[in-house]
């Protein structure tokens, strides 16, 4: 063996002995696995009972990719968690960007089906999600057959063409089958450049809808849910002297023989369903056919998520859900 090769062999042997004498052995460094995204847990199914539980909730630009919470997956997870906590039968959502995005929520709502307002071309669509164990869908669509004085500008009165969407369905519990006519609305906001014009558009939109229901649905069991973008005790808009103007929904409020804005008590008590503002603009109105069915004092702002979801306003929505309950065993509704 050549002397140079012998020296290399000796050096390698000494190095190996020195390494093993330290009580260690070589292990190749493993790369850290990528963190898996936390799975969204499905909601529990909502069993049939004598109470129709309804919710209106603005999901703040859900699925639009801008203006809403920055983490879409986290927003979805939080929405599903809130939905599961509410345990309701009917959800009226606002600000959902398309059926595919609504499906990202409803796919985790066990036993539910959902659909959006296809007639709304912009990203802030209204939607319904309903419990198929209790609700049998009959019909849905845009409300367009309004009186002539509203017809020409009907789409304009509702921001971005957000014409109200109706959902006709039957709620079934045992031998009770009760038809309902639900409406979801999303009025123009008070944050445009011309607030006076926006206020007048809300008035015209509310008037047109009021007369439509009087003309075409005089005996229906009506539930009108949504983001009214105004309050119902007085308007959030005020004149140059700082005096609040009358609510755009004054006809629904004043016609207490035919309608009741059951969320007005929340306005009267100073409650809000907004993370950022004091006035409540998320409301529920019912027709007189449901006065006896309405479960008294069931209307409420569901603010529990503020305590169990971190940074709710920036991760989930700037609105909180508002809900109300109806007893379908009251016999008056059976003839409708």
C-alpha positions in Angstrom: 0.0 0.0 0.0 1.3 3.4 -0.9 2.3 5.6 2.1 -0.2 8.4 1.2 -3.1 6.0 0.9 -2.1 4.4 4.3 -2.2 7.8 5.9 -5.7 8.6 4.5 -7.0 5.2 5.8 -5.6 5.9 9.3 -7.1 9.4 9.4 -10.5 8.1 8.3 -10.4 5.4 11.0 -9.5 7.8 13.8 -12.2 10.2 12.7 -14.8 7.4 12.8 -13.7 6.3 16.3 -13.8 9.9 17.5 -17.4 10.4 16.2 -18.8 7.2 17.6 -17.1 7.8 21.0 -19.3 10.9 21.5 -22.3 8.5 21.8 -24.0 10.0 18.7 -24.9 8.6 15.4 -25.6 10.5 12.2 -29.2 11.1 11.3 -30.2 12.9 8.1 -32.1 16.1 8.8 -35.8 15.8 8.0 -37.7 18.6 6.5 -40.6 19.9 8.6 -43.9 18.8 7.1 -46.2 21.6 5.9 -48.8 22.5 8.4 -52.1 21.1 7.4 -55.1 23.5 7.3 -57.4 22.8 10.1 -60.5 21.0 8.9 -63.9 22.7 9.2 -66.2 20.6 11.3 -69.7 19.9 10.0 -72.6 21.2 12.0 -75.0 18.9 13.8 -78.3 18.3 12.1 -81.3 20.3 13.2 -84.1 18.0 14.3 -87.7 18.8 13.5 -89.8 20.4 16.2 -92.7 22.7 16.6 -90.6 25.9 16.2 -89.4 27.5 13.0 -86.2 29.4 13.9 -85.2 32.1 11.5 -82.0 34.1 11.2 -80.8 37.1 9.2 -77.0 37.7 8.9 -74.8 39.8 6.7 -71.6 37.9 6.0 -69.6 40.9 4.9 -68.4 40.4 1.4 -68.1 36.7 1.8 -66.1 35.1 -1.1 -65.6 38.4 -2.9 -61.8 38.5 -2.2 -61.9 42.1 -1.1 -63.3 44.4 1.6 -64.2 41.6 3.9 -62.1 39.6 6.4 -58.7 38.8 4.9 -58.6 35.1 5.7 -61.4 33.4 3.7 -60.8 30.0 5.2 -61.0 31.3 8.7 -64.1 33.3 7.9 -65.8 30.2 6.5 -64.8 28.2 9.6 -66.2 30.9 11.9 -69.4 31.2 10.0 -70.0 27.5 10.2 -69.3 27.5 13.9 -71.8 30.3 14.5 -74.4 28.6 12.3 -74.0 25.4 14.4 -74.5 27.3 17.6 -77.7 28.9 16.4 -79.3 25.6 15.5 -81.9 27.4 13.3 -84.0 26.2 10.4 -83.9 29.1 8.0 -80.9 31.5 7.4 -81.3 34.6 5.3 -77.7 35.7 4.3 -76.6 38.9 2.7 -73.3 39.7 0.9 -72.5 36.3 -0.5 -70.5 36.2 -3.7 -72.0 33.4 -5.8 -73.5 29.9 -5.4 -70.0 28.3 -5.3 -69.1 30.3 -2.2 -72.5 29.7 -0.5 -71.8 26.0 -1.1 -68.6 26.3 0.9 -70.8 27.1 3.9 -73.8 24.9 3.2 -71.7 21.8 2.5 -70.8 21.8 6.2 -74.4 22.3 7.3 -75.7 18.8 7.7 -79.1 18.4 6.2 -79.3 21.9 4.7 -79.7 23.2 1.2 -78.9 26.7 0.0 -79.4 29.0 -3.0 -78.5 32.6 -4.0 -80.4 35.4 -5.7 -79.3 34.7 -9.2 -80.9 38.0 -10.5 -78.3 40.0 -8.6 -75.3 40.5 -10.8 -72.9 42.1 -8.3 -70.9 40.3 -5.6 -73.2 41.2 -2.7 -75.9 38.6 -3.3 -78.7 37.6 -0.9 -79.2 33.9 -0.1 -81.3 31.4 1.8 -80.1 28.2 3.5 -82.8 25.9 4.9 -83.2 22.7 6.9 -84.5 20.0 4.6 -85.8 18.0 7.5 -88.4 20.6 8.2 -88.7 22.8 5.1 -90.0 21.8 1.7 -89.0 24.4 -0.9 -91.9 25.4 -3.2 -90.7 28.4 -5.2 -88.3 31.3 -5.1 -87.3 34.3 -7.2 -87.1 38.1 -7.5 -90.0 40.3 -6.5 -90.6 42.5 -9.6 -94.3 42.8 -10.1 -94.6 46.1 -8.2 -96.9 49.1 -8.9 -96.1 51.1 -12.0 -94.9 54.2 -10.1 -92.0 52.0 -8.7 -91.5 49.6 -11.6 -89.3 51.8 -13.9 -86.7 52.5 -11.2 -87.2 49.4 -9.1 -83.8 48.0 -9.8 -82.2 51.4 -9.1 -84.0 51.8 -5.7 -82.2 48.6 -4.5 -78.4 49.0 -4.5 -76.6 47.2 -7.3 -79.9 45.7 -8.4 -80.4 43.8 -5.2 -84.1 43.3 -5.8 -85.7 41.4 -2.9 -85.8 37.6 -3.2 -88.7 35.6 -2.0 -88.7 32.0 -0.8 -92.0 30.1 -0.6 -91.9 27.0 1.5 -93.8 24.6 3.7 -92.7 23.9 7.3 -93.7 20.4 8.4 -93.8 19.1 11.9 -95.9 15.9 12.6 -99.4 16.7 11.3 -98.7 20.4 11.0 -97.9 21.8 7.5 -97.6 25.5 7.5 -96.8 27.6 4.3 -94.5 30.6 4.6 -93.5 33.4 2.4 -90.0 34.5 3.4 -88.2 37.6 1.9 -84.6 38.6 2.1 -83.7 42.2 1.4 -80.5 44.2 1.3 -81.2 47.9 1.0 -78.8 50.6 -0.3 -76.4 51.8 2.4 -76.1 55.2 3.9 -72.4 55.5 3.0 -72.6 56.8 -0.6 -71.6 60.3 -1.8 -75.2 61.4 -1.9 -76.8 60.3 1.4 -79.9 62.3 0.7 -80.5 60.4 -2.5 -79.7 57.0 -0.8 -82.2 57.8 1.9 -84.9 58.5 -0.7 -84.0 55.3 -2.5 -84.6 53.3 0.7 -87.9 55.0 1.1 -89.0 54.1 -2.5 -87.7 50.6 -2.1 -89.6 50.0 1.2 -92.8 51.6 -0.2 -92.8 49.5 -3.3 -92.3 46.4 -1.3 -95.0 47.3 1.1 -97.6 47.9 -1.6 -96.5 44.7 -3.4 -97.2 42.6 -0.3 -100.5 44.4 0.2 -101.6 43.8 -3.4 -100.3 40.3 -4.0 -99.8 38.6 -0.7 -102.7 39.8 1.5 -103.1 36.4 3.3 -99.6 35.1 3.3 -97.5 34.2 6.3 -94.8 36.7 5.6 -91.3 36.9 7.2 -89.2 39.7 5.8 -85.6 39.4 6.9 -82.4 41.2 6.0 -80.0 44.1 6.1 -82.4 47.0 6.0 -79.4 49.4 6.1 -81.5 51.7 8.2 -83.2 51.6 11.6 -87.0 51.3 12.2 -87.6 53.6 15.1 -86.0 56.5 13.2 -83.6 56.8 10.3 -79.9 56.7 10.8 -79.9 59.6 8.3 -80.4 63.1 9.7 -81.0 66.6 8.4 -78.7 69.6 8.5 -79.8 70.4 12.0 -78.8 67.0 13.3 -82.4 65.7 13.6 -83.0 62.1 12.6 -85.5 61.7 9.8 -88.4 59.2 9.8 -87.5 55.6 9.1 -87.8 54.6 5.4 -89.9 51.6 6.7 -92.5 53.8 8.3 -95.4 52.1 6.4 -94.5 48.7 7.8 -94.1 50.3 11.3 -97.3 52.3 11.2 -99.5 49.7 9.7 -99.6 47.6 12.9 -102.9 46.0 11.8 -101.1 44.2 9.0 -97.4 44.1 9.9 -95.1 44.2 12.9 -91.4 44.9 12.8 -90.6 42.5 15.6 -87.0 43.8 15.9 -88.2 47.3 16.7 -88.0 46.4 20.4 -84.2 46.1 19.8 -84.1 49.6 18.4 -86.2 50.9 21.2 -83.8 49.4 23.8 -80.7 50.8 22.0 -79.3 47.4 20.9 -77.1 47.0 17.8 -76.2 44.0 15.6 -73.2 45.9 14.2 -69.6 45.6 15.4 -68.9 49.2 14.5 -72.1 51.2 14.9 -74.7 51.9 17.5 -77.9 51.6 15.5 -79.4 48.3 14.5 -80.0 47.9 10.8 -80.6 44.1 10.6 -84.3 43.6 11.0 -87.2 41.1 10.8 -90.8 42.1 9.9 -93.8 39.7 9.9 -97.4 39.9 8.6 -100.5 39.8 10.9 -101.1 36.2 9.9 -98.0 35.3 12.1 -98.8 37.5 15.1 -100.1 34.5 17.1 -97.2 32.3 15.9 -94.4 34.6 16.9 -92.8 33.3 20.1 -92.8 36.4 22.3 -89.4 37.8 23.2 -87.6 35.4 20.9 -86.2 38.2 18.8 -82.6 38.8 19.7 -79.1 39.8 18.6 -76.9 36.7 18.8 -73.8 38.3 20.3 -72.3 35.2 21.8 -69.7 34.8 19.0 -68.0 38.0 20.3 -66.9 35.9 23.3 -65.9 32.6 21.6 -64.4 33.9 18.3 -61.2 35.9 18.6 -61.3 39.2 16.9 -64.8 38.5 15.5 -65.2 41.8 13.6 -62.0 41.3 11.6 -62.2 37.5 11.1 -66.0 36.8 10.6 -68.3 39.8 9.9 -69.1 43.3 10.9 -72.7 42.2 11.5 -74.1 39.8 14.1 -76.9 37.4 13.5 -80.5 38.4 14.4 -83.1 35.8 15.0 -86.7 35.1 15.8 -88.9 32.0 16.4 -92.3 30.9 15.4 -94.6 28.2 16.8 -96.1 26.3 13.9 -98.6 24.4 16.0 -100.8 27.5 16.4 -103.9 26.5 14.4 -104.4 29.8 12.7 -101.7 29.2 10.2 -103.0 25.9 9.0 -105.6 27.5 6.8 -103.2 29.7 5.0 
